[in-house]
Amino acid sequence: MEYIITAVIAYFIGNLSPSYLFGKLAKNIDIREHGSGNAGSTNVLRVLGKKMAALTFLVDAFKGIAGILITWAIFGEQVILIAGIFVVIGHNWPIILKFKGGKGVATTIGITLIVHPLYGFLALIIGLATLYISKIVSLGSMVGITTFGLFMILFSREQALFGVILAAMALYRHKENIARLLRGEEKKITGKKGV
């Protein structure tokens, strides 16, 4: 029963969408109807600018941290992997936003830094390096999260499935980006609105 309750709590924490709220507060818009249509920090950057994007990223990352810490405090350490997965599911497919959410990158980063800080930090550095070199946010995101999954498979076998699930969700949510990357059509980031 504790796993079910953990999943429900974590899922609804994941439902909280700063990109949607900031879109409404800043311009009275639904962020999902502008830019790429995604409820995440990259689309906020395109539509609302750097400051809102940075704040969105931080809130989404903290959401992942909060989902784990809250359920951990209630049920103990044994529930943190379930909590981590369901926070991301709640972010990606939020019932309160008709299942149209973000791609879970910032939330996943927050989770990895709690579950395994070393691997999470190293994966973040590798993802940021990929972004710096390629200037493609989606590529940096996928490389970083997939790297975390690989670390878990290689060095933390008991949590390997957790890493694989996080990576699989990230890749699935980026399937359109993958198709554009293969076609050479994925946009590079410049930090300017509309790009």
C-alpha positions as a printed Julia matrix, in Angstrom:
195×3 Matrix{Float64}:
  0.0    0.0     0.0
  2.84   2.4     0.77
  4.08   2.09   -2.81
  0.65   2.95   -4.2
  0.31   5.97   -1.92
  3.85   7.05   -2.84
  3.03   6.79   -6.55
 -0.12   8.9    -6.13
  1.6   11.6    -4.04
  4.58  11.77   -6.39
  2.36  11.84   -9.49
  0.38  14.84   -8.27
  3.54  16.68   -7.22
  4.69  16.11  -10.78
  1.44  17.65  -12.05
  2.48  21.09  -10.76
  3.55  22.98  -13.89
  5.57  26.18  -13.44
  5.73  26.74  -17.21
  1.94  26.76  -17.4
  1.6   29.0   -14.34
  4.28  31.46  -15.49
  2.68  31.65  -18.93
 -0.62  32.59  -17.34
  0.95  35.05  -14.9
  3.32  36.74  -17.35
  1.22  36.94  -20.5
 -2.09  35.2   -19.71
 -1.28  32.48  -22.23
 -1.25  28.7   -22.23
  2.43  27.98  -22.92
  1.39  24.76  -24.68
 -0.28  26.81  -27.41
  2.9   28.72  -28.26
  6.38  27.92  -29.5
  6.99  24.17  -29.59
  3.82  23.5   -27.61
  5.81  21.86  -24.83
  5.29  22.7   -21.15
  8.98  22.95  -20.29
 11.81  25.41  -19.72
 13.13  25.34  -23.31
  9.77  26.45  -24.67
  9.51  29.04  -21.89
 12.88  30.38  -23.07
 11.49  30.75  -26.6
  8.23  32.37  -25.52
  8.91  34.18  -22.23
 12.68  34.71  -22.12
 15.71  33.72  -20.05
 14.59  34.66  -16.55
 11.3   32.78  -16.74
 13.06  29.82  -18.35
 15.66  29.65  -15.57
 12.96  29.88  -12.9
 10.91  27.19  -14.65
 13.93  24.89  -14.79
 14.7   25.37  -11.1
 11.1   24.8    -9.99
 10.81  21.68  -12.15
 14.08  20.33  -10.75
 12.97  21.09   -7.18
  9.7   19.33   -7.92
 11.65  16.13   -8.53
 13.61  16.62   -5.31
 10.47  17.42   -3.33
  8.62  14.36   -4.63
 11.35  12.09   -3.32
 11.98  13.87   -0.02
  8.3   14.12    0.93
  7.55  10.44    0.28
 10.88   9.43    1.83
  9.93  11.3     5.02
  6.59   9.47    5.15
  7.54   5.92    4.17
 11.32   5.68    4.26
 14.12   5.2     1.77
 12.58   2.13    0.13
 10.03   4.26   -1.79
 12.37   6.78   -3.4
 12.72   5.0    -6.74
  8.95   4.68   -7.15
  8.59   8.33   -6.18
 11.2    9.41   -8.71
  9.53   7.57  -11.58
  6.04   8.83  -10.76
  7.09  12.46  -10.34
  8.37  12.33  -13.91
  5.2   10.59  -15.11
  3.17  13.32  -13.41
  5.23  16.02  -15.1
  5.07  14.41  -18.54
  1.42  13.35  -18.43
 -0.38  15.58  -15.88
 -4.05  14.8   -15.43
 -4.8   18.41  -14.41
 -3.47  19.61  -17.8
 -5.24  16.86  -19.78
 -2.06  14.76  -19.93
 -0.17  17.34  -21.99
  2.95  18.18  -19.99
  6.67  18.58  -20.5
  9.51  16.21  -21.28
 10.71  15.7   -17.72
 14.32  16.78  -18.15
 14.68  19.26  -15.28
 12.57  17.06  -12.99
 14.72  14.04  -13.84
 17.88  16.04  -13.12
 16.57  16.92   -9.66
 15.74  13.27   -9.02
 19.14  11.96  -10.13
 20.94  14.41   -7.87
 19.03  13.01   -4.88
 19.02   9.3    -5.74
 22.69   9.14   -6.73
 24.4   12.55   -6.49
 27.71  11.47   -8.07
 26.2    9.85  -11.16
 23.6   12.6   -11.39
 26.26  15.3   -11.28
 28.5   13.55  -13.82
 25.55  12.99  -16.16
 24.58  16.65  -15.8
 28.11  17.77  -16.7
 28.15  15.48  -19.75
 24.73  16.75  -20.82
 25.81  20.38  -20.43
 29.01  19.71  -22.36
 26.95  18.18  -25.18
 24.67  21.22  -25.15
 27.64  23.6   -25.18
 29.22  21.85  -28.16
 26.07  21.2   -30.18
 23.89  24.15  -29.08
 20.97  21.68  -29.22
 19.01  21.42  -25.97
 17.26  18.17  -26.83
 20.54  16.42  -27.65
 22.18  17.57  -24.42
 19.11  16.47  -22.46
 18.98  13.01  -23.99
 22.73  12.42  -23.69
 22.74  13.51  -20.05
 19.79  11.38  -18.93
 20.9    8.37  -20.98
 24.35   8.69  -19.42
 22.79   8.51  -15.97
 20.96   5.35  -17.03
 24.21   3.82  -18.26
 25.97   4.69  -15.01
 23.21   2.93  -13.07
 23.44  -0.17  -15.3
 27.22  -0.37  -15.01
 27.81   0.64  -11.4
 24.54   0.32   -9.48
 22.93  -2.89  -10.66
 20.23  -2.88   -7.97
 18.96   0.45   -9.32
 19.61  -0.28  -13.0
 15.92  -0.59  -13.9
 15.28   2.83  -12.36
 17.93   4.41  -14.58
 16.63   2.59  -17.65
 13.04   3.76  -17.03
 14.1    7.4   -16.61
 16.17   7.24  -19.81
 13.37   5.48  -21.71
 10.81   8.12  -20.69
 13.16  10.92  -21.72
 13.86   9.34  -25.1
 10.18   8.65  -25.7
  9.22  12.24  -24.92
 11.95  13.4   -27.31
 10.9   11.14  -30.18
  9.97  14.1   -32.39
 13.31  15.75  -31.57
 15.1   12.54  -32.5
 13.34  12.51  -35.86
 14.36  16.14  -36.48
 17.94  15.39  -35.42
 18.1   12.55  -37.92
 16.82  14.9   -40.62
 19.24  17.64  -39.56
 16.32  19.96  -38.77
 16.55  20.33  -34.98
 16.83  23.97  -33.93
 19.86  25.24  -32.09
 19.44  27.45  -29.05
 20.67  31.04  -29.01
 19.03  32.34  -25.83
 16.81  34.69  -27.82
 13.04  34.6   -27.79
 11.53  32.76  -30.7
 14.62  30.62  -31.31
